[in-house]
Amino acid sequence: MSRTVYVNGEYLPEAEAKISIFDRGFLMADGVYEVTSVLDGKLLDFAGHAKRLERSLGELDMALPIEMEDLLEVHRELVRLNDINEGMIYLQVTRGAPSDRDFAFPDPAETPSTIVLFTQNKPGLADTPVAKKGIKVISIEDIRWGRRDIKTIQLLYPSMGKMMAKKAGVDDAWMVEDGMVTEGTSNNAYIVKNGKIITRHLGTEILAGITRNAVLRFAEEAQMTVEERSFTIAEAQGADEAFVTSASTFVMPVVEIDGAQVGAGVPGPVAVRLREIYLEESRKAAI
């Protein structure tokens, strides 16, 4: 069954959706994106994603071609049109399609931004069996550009990282810079030692995850101790637990890093509890 997608103000069958070959997202990776989860037919933390979208656009001096209230309605309409109970909504905004290719930014008064949204139907997203067994990761060098705090569509190296992981027979990769873990290919990374949750502090080196923000808030409300600092792969291998967070995986336990078992080699109690809390609280607040 064909999906209905949204392109520059129109709802279209996916086969009829078209974008100019001169769009700067295609030519220059000149764009930003967000991914919002859907559970029970409702949006999780839309306000957080909207706020980060505005920040990313501002950092790149790019315009959002729609009012935020209208953007919320587009999300809801796509959920309705595509009958999404559990899944994702992908949003991408680029600097638009000028009349020809050029390194210089086009005049925004003459070249409006491009905006596209589409859904991904993922039944069982919240109850995936993967969360019950955990995932395995490898470490790779982090050679991305320096502004990882902006959620751009420059995703080639994270894609390569996922392929490195697949080739190694594991699930994902954690990136390392100057000996310290930055983040996963599409998630924030954490370890747990003696009951303390440790994750890298915010900065230009990592993305400020919306799920990260919610999970840390829930952890503190549950009287868990959180420490925001860098950590090494060796420290992670010696931790009691490890996990990642993202909009698509929520809280996902990590049971092996570079071939070394983490803790007991099974999802630990902190990660399991945080996943339960996150899903419970996020469902209550979903819109």
N, C-alpha and C positions, 0 to 999 in steps of 0.2 A: 504494500500500500504506500503510495507516494505521500511524503510529508508536505505540509504547508510551511513555507518559510517566509521571512520578512526581508525585503530588500528596498531600502530607500523609500519607505512609506507605503509599500504595497505588500499584500499577502498573496503569495504565488505558489503554485505547485513547484516542487523542487526542480523538476525537469525544465521549467520555464524561467528559472532564475538566471540572470545574466549580469556580469560586471564588465566594464571596459577593460581592454588589455592594457590601457594606460593607467589603470588604478595604481596608486603608489604602494598600496599594500602588496600587490602582486609584484611590482617592479623593485621596490625598495624595502619591503617589510616595514613600511612606514605606517604603523597602526598599533592599536592596543586592543585588548580583549578582556572579557570576564566570562566566567562559567558559574551559573547558579543552579543549585540542586533543587529538585522537586521531589517531595515526599507527600503522599496522600493527596496529590493534586495541588499542593501549595508550595510556594517559594520559600526557601530557607535563606534567611539573612539577606534579603534583597537590599535593605538599607546599607549594609556594610559593603556589598558589591558596588552599589551605586556611588557611594562615597569614594571608594578606591578608584573607580572608573573616572570620576571627576578629577581626582589627583593625577592619575596617569596622563589624562588629556592635558591638564594644566602644565605638567612638566615638559610636555612636547609641544606646547603652544598650539594645540589642536582643538577644534570646535566640536561639540556634541550637537548633531543636527536634529535634536528632538528634546522636548522638555522632559524632565525626570518623571513627572507624574504620568505623562503619555508613555514613557518607556516601560513603566510598571504595567500599564494596561496592555502593551504589546506582549510582554511576557505572559500575562494571564490569558490573553487571547490565543497565543500559540499553544499553551497548555490545553486550552479547551478544544481548539481545532484539531490537535493531534492526539487528543485523549491520553495525555500523559499522567499516569498515577505516580510512577517512580522514574526518575530520569534526570536529564540535564538540559539547560538552555544555554547555548553558546552565543555570545554577542561579540561582534567585531566592528570597530570603527577605524577607518583609515583616513588619510588626508585627502582622499578623493582622486578624481581622474582628470588631470589637466589635458590639454590637447596634444601633448607630446611628452616624451621622457626628458627629465632634467633633474640634476642634483638639487637645484634651488627649490625651496618650497613655493608652491603656487600661491597666488593671492587668494585668501579664503573668501573674499567677496565675489570672486569669479569662479572658484572651484569649491563647491560645497563638499563636506565630508561624506564619505560613504558609510552606511550602516547596514549590517546584515545580522539576522538572528535565525537560528534553527534549533530544533529540539533533538534530543537523543533519548529514545525510550529504553529504559534499563530496569525491567522487572527484577525484584530481588535485590535492589541496590543496597538497602539497609540491612538485609539479612544474608549477605553474601557469605558462603562457607569459607572464603579466604580469610575473613577476620577471625575465624575460630582456630585456624592453624598458623596464621602469621605469614609474613613474606621474608624472602632472603634478598640481601642487597650486596653489591660490590662497591668499592670506592673507585672514583675516577678523578682525574685532574680537572679542576674548574677553570676553563679557559674562556668563559663568556665575557661579554662586555661589562663595563664597570657599573652600569645603572640597572642592576637587577631588581631594584625597588620599584621600577616602572614595569607594569605588566604588558610588555610589548609582544607582538606576534613574531619576534625573532626567536624561533623555537628549534632551529636546526641542531644546535649542540645538545639540548635536552633530548631531542629525538635520537641523536646518535648515541647518547648515554643509555637510553632505553634499549637500543639495539645491541650495545656492548653487553648489557645485562642479559639480554636474551641469548646472545652467543655464549655467555658464560653459564647458561642454564639456571639463572636466577630471575627474580622478579623486577628488580629496579636497581638504581645506582645512587649513591650519595656522592656529592661533589666536594672536593677538598682543595683548599687554597692556603698556601703558606702553612701547611701542616694541620690546618683546622677544617672541620666540616662546615660547609656553608649551608647547603640544603639538598634535598633530593631533586630528581629531574623535574618533578611536577608537584612537590610537596615540601613541607617544613619537617625537619628532623629533630628528634628528641631522644634522650636517654633518661633512665631512672636509676639512681644509686642511693641506697639506704633511705628509700622513700622520697627522695628529692627529685623533682622533675627538672631537667636541665635542657635548655634549648638556646640556640644562638641569639644574641641580642639583635635588635633591629638596626638597620643601616643600609647603605647602598649595596651591600654585598648579597642581601637576600630580599625576597618578596615578603611584605607584611601580609601574611595569609589571613583571610577573613575567618577561616576555620581555626587557625592558630589563635587569633584574638579571642574567639569564643571559648575555645578549650582552656586557655590559660585563665580566663575569667571564671569558668566553671570550676577549675581546679582550686583556685583560691577560695571560692565560695564553699567548697567542700573541705576546707581546712588543709589542703595539700600544700606543700612547700614548693615554690617555683624559683629557679635561679636562671637568669638570662645571661649566658656567657658562652664563649666558644669551647669546643671540646675536640679531642683528636679521635681518630679511628681506634687507636689502642684503648683509649678510655671507654669508647663505646663498646668495644669487644669485652671489656671487663665489667660492664654495667650489669645491673640486675635485670633491666628491661630496656627495650628500645621501641620506638614507634614513630609513625609519620602522621601528619594531618593534611587534608586537602578537601576541597569542596566535593570531590567525587568519591573519596574513600573515607571521609569523616575521620575517625581515629583507627589507624591500621597498625597492629603489632608487627615488629621486626624481630625475627628469631635467629637470624644468622647474618654476620657481616664479614665479608671477605673470607668465607669458609669457616669462621669461628662462631661457635654457638653462643648466643647471648642468653645469660642466665640459665634457666632450665631447658631452653630450646623450645618453649611453648609460650603463647601469649601470657604476659604477666598480669597480676591483679590490678595494677594502676592503669595500664592501657585498657584493659577490659572494662573497668569501672568508668573511665573517662568516656569510652565509646557509648556506654549505656546512658550516662548523664547527657552527653552531647545530643544523642538522638532524641531522648525524652524532652529535653528543654527546647531544642530546635523545633521539634514538632509542635510544641505548645505555642511558640512564637511565630510559626510560619504564617504567611499571608496569601 
